[in-house]
């Protein structure tokens, strides 16, 4: 039986680490849809496209060829034949990704690709609109959240740049949250039938165990 596990939530909620852990525990594939938006943003910047110009971004959205590894032990992403797993985590991409992500044509291209990937077998997919737009039929939907302070601290540790303070990360996080939750195309929102998990006081293993138990309950009663 093919099963899609949808894990949504804001940045810093821990969904990437949790989704990979759940995929490993269940023997499923893993898909980081956020990396796909970062990849197309990286490409736009490399091409000199003004990412604040929605029409310019929309006009070139169909040109990008993205390839994704769905191995939870070796996730990766390439644009054309170039591995961009590292470059897409740059500060420049982080600052621009919300602007690119809100362009409907970008979301159309990537949602179609995401659905094609998901059709190939059981998978844990994480992002911001998996349970609401990409796979609304997913039998298991999780919305992972955490306090603003906890999320900012996690993000600052991930960035591991002494020039970027927790305070700066908190401010940037608030900006991205607002952009992601108020955009017209596929805003960040919790699906009505999603189970919300607050990871503020939970360790990674606890989050993974909670989701795995939820999956097994849904499968056994489905």
N, C-alpha and C positions, 0 to 999 in steps of 0.2 A: 504494500500500500504506500502510495506517495503522499507525503505529509509536508505541509508548509507551516513553519512556526514563524509568526510575525512578531518582531520585537522592535517597538518604536520608543522614542523618547528624545529629550534634548541632549545637547552635547554635555559631556562630563557626568552623565548619569551612570556610566559604566556598561552601557549596552554592548559595546564592541567586545570587551573581554568576556562578558557574560554570554553573548551569543556564540562566540568561538568555543567556550567551555561547554555549552549545551550541545553544540554540534559534535564535539568530540565524545561527550558522554553517550550520545544516542547513535553515533556512527553516521551522522548526516553531513551533508555539504554545508558550507557557510558562505553567505553573501553580504558584503559590506556595501550597501547602496550609496552611502555617503562618499565612499572612495570614488565611485563613478562620477558623482557631481564634482568632486575635487579634480578628477582627471580632465573633465571637459573644461573646467575653469582654468586649469594649468595650460591646456592647449590654447584657449582663447588668449591668455596672457602672452604665451609664446608667439602667437600670430599677430600680436599688436592690436587685438580687438578691444575697443572701449567697453569694458564690462558693465559700465553704468548706462550704456546705450542698448536698451532691450531689443530694438529693431536690428541693430548690428549683430548682436549675439544670436538672435533668432535666425537671421539670414545664413549663418554658418554652422548652426547646430547639427545639421545633417552630415557635415563633412568629417566628423570625428569618428575614428574607428577604435573602439575600446575592446580590450580582451581582459577577462577576469579569471583568476584562479579561485576555485571554490573549495580548496583544501584548507580546512581550519588550522592545520599545522604549518601551512605554507601559503597564506593568502597573499595575493599580489595583483597588480593591475598594470596594464600596458596600454599605451596609445600607439597604434601601429605596431611596430616591433620593438619599441622603446619601453623598458620597464620604468615606470614613473612612481613606484611605490614610495620612494623617498621624497622626490620633488613635490609631490602633491601635499605634503605636510608642512610646506614652507609658510612663513607668516604672510607672504603676499597672496598665496592661494587662500589661506584662512580668511583674510580680510575681504576677498572678492567672491567667495563661493556662495554666499547668500544672494548676492545680486544676480549671479548667473542662474542659480537654482530657481529663482522666482519667475524666470522666463518660460511661458507655457510650452514653447516649441522645444526647449531643452528637456523639459519633463516628459513630453510626448516621446521623444527619441529614447530616453533612458528607461522610461517605464516599459516600453515595448521590449527593449533588450532584457530588462530584469525579468519580465514574464517569460521570455524565451528560456532564460537560464533556469528559472524555477520549474519549468515544465520537464526538466531532465531527471528529476528524482527528488526524494525528500531533502529538505533544506531548512536551515535557520537563516532567515533574512532579517537584517537590521537596518533601520533608517528612521525616517520621520513620517512616512505615509504608507508603510507596508500594509497595515491592517485596515486603513481607510480607503486607499486608492489602488495600490499595486496588486494586493491579494486580499480583497475584502471577504473572500470565501474561506480564508485560512481558518482551520478549526481551532487553532490555539493562537491567541493574540495577547501580547504582554505590552504594557506601557510602563517603562522603567523610568523612574524619576529620582530626585534627591534634592536636598536643600541647595539653594544657590551657592552658599559658602562651600559646601562639600564638593559640588561640581566644579567650582572655580579652582579649588585646591588640587583636585585630580587633574584638571586640564593643565595647570601650571607645572605639575610634576611630569606630565607627558611631554610638554614642550621642552622642559629641562634647559631653559635659557635663562641665565641669571639676570639678563636685561629685562625679562618679562616678569613683573611682580604678580602676586595673587590679586592685588587690587586692580591692576591693568587687565588681567584675565577676567575678573568679575565684570568689569565695565564692557569688555568686548563680548562677553557671554550675554549680557543683558541686551546689547545691540542685536546680536544674532537671534536671540530668543524672540525679540519683537519682530524682526524681519521674517523669521520663519513662521511665526504664528499668525501674522497678519497678511501674508501674501495671498493673492487671489488664487493662484494655482497650487492646489494640494497643500494647504497650510498644515503646520504641525498641530495635530490634535489627537486626542485619545478616542479610539473607536468605542462605540457604545458597548460592545461586548468584550472589550479588552479587560484583562485583569491588571490592575495597577499595583506595582511593587515599588515601595520607597526604599531605596538602597542606602539612605543616609547612614544608618546605624548597622548595616549588614556588610559582612565580608563577602568577597567574590564567590567563595565556595557556597555560602548560604544562598546567594541569589541563584546560582546555577542549580543547586539542589531543589529550590522552590520551583523553578521553571520545569525541570525534568519531572518532578512529581506531578505538576499540572499537566504536562504532555501525556504521561502514562495514565492519569485519571481520564483525560479526554478520549484517549485511544481505547481504553477498556470499556468506556460507556458509550462510545460512538457507534 
